[in-house]
Amino acid sequence: MSKVEIQSGKEPIRLFESDFLEFFTHIHPAVVLAIWLPVVGYFLAQAVILRSSAGGWLHIPLGFAVGLFVWTLAEYVLHRFVFHFHPRTPRQERISFLFHGVHHAQPMSKTRLVMPPALSIPLALLFYGLFYGVVAGLLGAGRWVAPLFAGFASGYLIYDMLHYSMHHFRLKGGYLQWMRRHHMRHHAQTPELRFGVSSPLWDIVFRTNPRG
């Protein structure tokens, strides 16, 4: 992602001339909760229903935990390779700015700290398709899909709510405070490093977490 100048003004950067399109670039975190909490609840309910017909329950908490874990990797990969991809043309630079550059240019804009549904819903459908194809199709373990996706969607919710909180609240407590510092250094010092927002795990694994 090309370097962008940080703008401290309170007025959000306008992304589209059309008022209709511009409206959808401003998202309140409550919208994310309203959309995705019912999704998590639905897939957990599906897991319980399938458990009732297939027997056994251990796959539900295990699948949920694996889904959370998979989210941490997805978060890292998306942030590093999609949101911070290096544009080679003016069109790519425009797309990069729309996806994530605007957040680095104006990191304190309250209405651009959570993922717009226009992006999160297609991504969720993509990942659900991957889960279903691999877990149900290739492995023949269809009853694991619902708890896996519930955990994955929960990981996304944690990420979005934590990201919003990092920019607008003084988080206290060891882990949350450390992660806030980690993320703020990504913004202020190392935009090409420190890609984890909810977890530093993959920054450590892939050596994108500099010392100090």
HELIX and SHEET records of a PDB file:
HELIX    1   1 ASP A   19  PHE A   23  1                                   5    
HELIX    2   2 PRO A   29  ALA A   54  1                                  26    
HELIX    3   3 HIS A   59  VAL A   77  1                                  19    
HELIX    4   4 LEU A   78  PHE A   83  3                                   6    
HELIX    5   5 PRO A   90  SER A   96  1                                   7    
HELIX    6   6 PHE A   97  GLY A  101  3                                   5    
HELIX    7   7 VAL A  102  ALA A  105  1                                   4    
HELIX    8   8 LYS A  110  ARG A  112  5                                   3    
HELIX    9   9 PRO A  117  PHE A  131  1                                  15    
HELIX   10  10 TYR A  132  LEU A  138  3                                   7    
HELIX   11  11 GLY A  142  TRP A  144  5                                   3    
HELIX   12  12 VAL A  145  HIS A  168  1                                  24    
HELIX   13  13 GLY A  174  ALA A  188  1                                  15    
HELIX   14  14 LEU A  201  VAL A  205  1                                   5    
END                                                                             
